[in-house]
C-alpha cells in the first residue's frame, strides 16, 4: 500500500513526470505511426469494397478511431478533474490543459469525416439526430474547457472551475455511446460490442483495430508531449528547469 501511495505522489511531481516521460513520448510516436501506416494501407488499399457502400466505407478507418478517442479523451479529462478536486494534484490540471485542444481536434475530425461518409451513404452530411448533436455538444465542451481557463485570471481557481466543468460534462459521453440504442438516429448501430460477435467482415475489421490502436498510441504521445511543454511553462522559475535550459 505504501508503494502505491508513493508512486501516486511521484506521478504528481512535475519534475518526475518530465524526466520520466521523454522516452515514452518517442516510443509512443514511433509505435503509433507504424500502426497507422499498417492499418491505413491495409484498410485503404487491401481491404475489399463494401457490398452496399462501395469504397466510401473506407472513411471508417479515420472516422471510427477519431470519434471513439475523442470520447475517451474527454472521459480522461473528467477523471483528471476529479483527481484535481480531491487531491489538488497539479499534473491532473496539466493533463486537462494539454488534452482539451487535442480532444477538440479529434472531435472536429470525427464530425468532418462523418459528414463526408454520410453524404454518399445516406444522401446527407448532417441531421440533427441525437448522435450528431451529442458529438457537437462534445466539441462545445472541449471549447468550454479551454475558454473557461482563459476567462479566469487566477490559475488555481481556473483549474478548479475547469475540473468541475469536465466532471459535469462527462454525462454527455454515455449519451453519445448509447444514442443509437436509445433514440431513432440516422447513424448505424455499433458494429463492435462486447455482447456479440462483430458484424464487420474480418478483412475490414483487422485494419480498423490496428488503426484504432495507432490512433490511441500516437495521441497518447501527443498529449504527453503537450504536457511536458506545459510543465516547462509552469515550472520555468524552478532550478531544475533552469538547469535544463542551460543544458546541464
C-alpha positions as CSV (number, residue, x, y, z in Angstrom):
1,X,0.0,0.0,0.0
2,X,2.9,2.3,0.8
3,X,4.5,1.7,-2.5
4,X,1.3,2.5,-4.4
5,X,0.9,5.7,-2.4
6,X,4.5,6.7,-3.0
7,X,4.1,6.0,-6.8
8,X,0.9,8.1,-6.8
9,X,2.7,11.1,-5.2
10,X,5.7,10.7,-7.6
11,X,3.3,10.8,-10.6
12,X,2.1,14.1,-9.3
13,X,5.6,15.6,-9.4
14,X,6.1,17.8,-12.5
15,X,9.9,17.2,-12.3
16,X,9.5,13.4,-12.0
17,X,6.9,13.4,-14.8
18,X,9.1,15.5,-17.2
19,X,12.2,13.4,-16.7
20,X,10.4,10.1,-16.8
21,X,8.2,10.7,-19.9
22,X,10.9,11.5,-22.5
23,X,11.4,8.0,-23.8
24,X,7.7,7.3,-23.5
25,X,6.9,10.1,-26.0
26,X,9.3,8.8,-28.6
27,X,8.2,5.3,-28.2
28,X,4.5,6.2,-28.5
29,X,5.2,8.3,-31.6
30,X,7.1,5.5,-33.3
31,X,4.6,2.8,-32.4
32,X,1.6,4.9,-33.3
33,X,2.9,5.9,-36.7
34,X,3.8,2.4,-37.6
35,X,0.4,1.1,-36.6
36,X,-1.3,3.9,-38.5
37,X,0.7,3.1,-41.6
38,X,-0.1,-0.6,-41.5
39,X,-3.7,-0.1,-40.6
40,X,-4.3,2.7,-43.2
41,X,-2.6,0.8,-46.0
42,X,-4.5,-2.4,-45.2
43,X,-7.8,-0.6,-44.9
44,X,-7.5,1.9,-47.8
45,X,-5.7,-0.4,-50.3
46,X,-6.0,-4.1,-49.4
47,X,-9.5,-4.4,-47.9
48,X,-12.3,-5.2,-50.3
49,X,-15.0,-2.6,-51.1
50,X,-18.2,-2.8,-49.0
51,X,-21.2,-4.6,-50.7
52,X,-23.5,-1.6,-50.2
53,X,-21.3,1.4,-49.6
54,X,-18.6,0.6,-52.1
55,X,-15.3,2.4,-51.4
56,X,-16.9,5.2,-49.3
57,X,-16.8,2.9,-46.3
58,X,-13.0,3.4,-46.1
59,X,-13.7,6.7,-44.3
60,X,-14.5,4.4,-41.4
61,X,-10.8,3.9,-40.8
62,X,-10.4,7.6,-39.8
63,X,-13.9,8.3,-38.5
64,X,-14.4,5.5,-36.0
65,X,-11.0,5.8,-34.2
66,X,-11.2,9.6,-34.0
67,X,-14.8,9.6,-32.7
68,X,-14.1,6.9,-30.1
69,X,-10.8,8.5,-29.0
70,X,-12.4,12.0,-28.7
71,X,-14.9,10.5,-26.2
72,X,-12.1,8.8,-24.2
73,X,-10.0,12.0,-24.1
74,X,-12.9,13.8,-22.5
75,X,-13.6,11.0,-20.1
76,X,-9.9,11.1,-19.1
77,X,-10.3,14.9,-18.6
78,X,-13.2,14.2,-16.2
79,X,-11.1,11.7,-14.3
80,X,-8.2,14.2,-14.1
81,X,-10.7,16.8,-12.9
82,X,-11.9,14.5,-10.1
83,X,-8.2,13.9,-9.1
84,X,-7.6,17.6,-9.0
85,X,-10.6,18.4,-7.0
86,X,-9.9,15.7,-4.4
87,X,-6.1,15.8,-4.2
88,X,-5.2,19.1,-5.9
89,X,-2.6,17.3,-8.0
90,X,-1.0,19.8,-10.3
91,X,-0.3,17.2,-13.0
92,X,-4.1,16.4,-13.3
93,X,-4.7,20.0,-14.3
94,X,-1.7,19.9,-16.6
95,X,-3.3,16.9,-18.3
96,X,-6.7,18.7,-18.8
97,X,-5.0,21.7,-20.3
98,X,-2.9,19.6,-22.7
99,X,-5.6,17.2,-23.7
100,X,-8.6,19.6,-24.3
101,X,-7.3,21.1,-27.6
102,X,-6.3,17.7,-28.8
103,X,-9.8,16.4,-27.9
104,X,-11.3,19.2,-29.8
105,X,-9.3,18.4,-32.9
106,X,-10.3,14.8,-32.7
107,X,-14.0,15.7,-32.3
108,X,-13.8,18.0,-35.4
109,X,-12.1,15.2,-37.3
110,X,-14.9,12.8,-36.3
111,X,-17.6,15.3,-37.3
112,X,-15.9,16.2,-40.7
113,X,-15.3,12.5,-41.6
114,X,-18.8,11.7,-40.5
115,X,-20.2,14.3,-42.9
116,X,-18.0,13.0,-45.7
117,X,-19.1,9.5,-45.0
118,X,-22.8,10.4,-44.7
119,X,-23.1,12.3,-48.0
120,X,-22.6,9.3,-50.4
121,X,-24.0,6.7,-47.9
122,X,-27.2,8.3,-46.6
123,X,-27.6,11.2,-49.0
124,X,-26.9,13.9,-46.4
125,X,-23.9,15.1,-44.4
126,X,-25.8,16.3,-41.3
127,X,-29.0,15.6,-39.5
128,X,-30.0,16.9,-36.0
129,X,-30.3,13.5,-34.5
130,X,-29.1,12.6,-31.1
131,X,-25.7,11.1,-32.2
132,X,-24.6,14.0,-34.3
133,X,-26.0,16.6,-31.9
134,X,-24.3,15.0,-28.8
135,X,-21.0,14.8,-30.6
136,X,-21.3,18.5,-31.5
137,X,-22.0,19.1,-27.8
138,X,-18.8,17.3,-27.0
139,X,-16.9,19.8,-29.3
140,X,-18.5,22.7,-27.4
141,X,-17.5,21.1,-24.1
142,X,-13.8,20.9,-25.2
143,X,-14.1,24.6,-26.3
144,X,-15.6,25.3,-22.9
145,X,-12.7,23.8,-21.0
146,X,-10.3,26.0,-23.0
147,X,-12.4,29.2,-22.8
148,X,-13.2,28.9,-19.1
149,X,-9.5,28.6,-18.3
150,X,-8.8,31.7,-20.2
151,X,-11.6,33.6,-18.6
152,X,-10.4,33.2,-15.0
153,X,-7.2,35.0,-14.2
154,X,-6.2,33.1,-11.1
155,X,-4.7,29.7,-12.1
156,X,-5.9,27.8,-9.1
157,X,-9.5,29.0,-9.5
158,X,-9.3,28.3,-13.2
159,X,-8.1,24.8,-12.6
160,X,-10.9,24.1,-10.1
161,X,-13.6,25.5,-12.4
162,X,-12.3,23.6,-15.4
163,X,-12.3,20.4,-13.3
164,X,-15.9,21.0,-12.3
165,X,-17.0,21.5,-15.9
166,X,-15.1,18.4,-17.0
167,X,-17.0,16.4,-14.4
168,X,-20.4,17.8,-15.2
169,X,-19.9,17.4,-19.0
170,X,-19.0,13.7,-18.7
171,X,-22.7,12.9,-18.7
172,X,-22.6,13.5,-22.4
173,X,-20.3,10.5,-23.0
174,X,-22.9,7.8,-22.3
175,X,-25.4,9.8,-24.3
176,X,-23.1,9.7,-27.3
177,X,-22.4,6.0,-26.9
178,X,-26.0,4.8,-26.4
179,X,-27.8,7.4,-28.6
180,X,-28.2,4.9,-31.4
181,X,-29.9,2.5,-29.0
182,X,-32.0,5.0,-27.0
183,X,-33.2,7.2,-29.9
184,X,-34.1,6.9,-33.6
185,X,-31.0,8.1,-35.4
186,X,-29.7,8.0,-38.9
187,X,-26.4,6.7,-37.6
188,X,-26.0,2.9,-37.8
189,X,-25.8,0.9,-34.5
190,X,-22.4,-0.1,-33.2
191,X,-20.8,-2.9,-35.2
192,X,-18.3,-3.9,-32.5
193,X,-19.6,-4.6,-29.0
194,X,-18.6,-6.9,-26.1
195,X,-22.1,-8.5,-26.0
196,X,-22.0,-10.0,-29.5
197,X,-19.8,-11.0,-32.5
198,X,-18.6,-8.1,-34.6
199,X,-20.8,-7.5,-37.7
200,X,-17.8,-6.4,-39.8
201,X,-16.1,-8.7,-42.2
202,X,-12.7,-9.8,-40.8
203,X,-10.8,-8.4,-43.7
204,X,-12.2,-5.0,-42.8
205,X,-12.1,-5.4,-39.1
206,X,-8.4,-6.1,-38.6
207,X,-7.2,-2.9,-40.3
208,X,-9.8,-0.9,-38.3
209,X,-8.5,-2.4,-35.0
210,X,-4.9,-1.7,-36.0
211,X,-5.7,1.9,-37.0
212,X,-7.6,2.4,-33.7
213,X,-4.5,1.2,-31.7
214,X,-2.4,3.5,-33.8
215,X,-4.6,6.5,-33.1
216,X,-4.6,5.7,-29.3
217,X,-0.8,5.3,-29.1
218,X,0.0,8.3,-31.3
219,X,-2.4,10.6,-29.5
220,X,-1.1,9.4,-26.1
221,X,2.4,10.6,-27.3
222,X,1.0,13.9,-28.5
223,X,-0.7,14.5,-25.1
224,X,2.4,13.6,-23.2
225,X,4.5,15.9,-25.3
226,X,2.0,18.7,-24.7
227,X,2.1,18.0,-21.0
228,X,5.9,18.2,-21.0
229,X,5.7,21.6,-22.7
230,X,3.1,22.8,-20.2
231,X,5.3,21.6,-17.2
232,X,8.2,23.7,-18.5
233,X,6.0,26.7,-18.8
234,X,4.6,26.4,-15.3
235,X,7.9,25.5,-13.7
236,X,10.1,27.9,-15.6
237,X,11.3,29.6,-12.4
238,X,12.4,26.4,-10.7
239,X,16.1,25.4,-10.5
240,X,15.6,22.1,-12.3
241,X,14.0,23.8,-15.4
242,X,16.8,26.5,-15.4
243,X,19.3,23.6,-15.4
244,X,17.6,22.1,-18.4
245,X,17.6,25.4,-20.3
246,X,21.3,25.7,-19.6
247,X,21.9,22.2,-20.9
248,X,23.0,20.8,-17.5
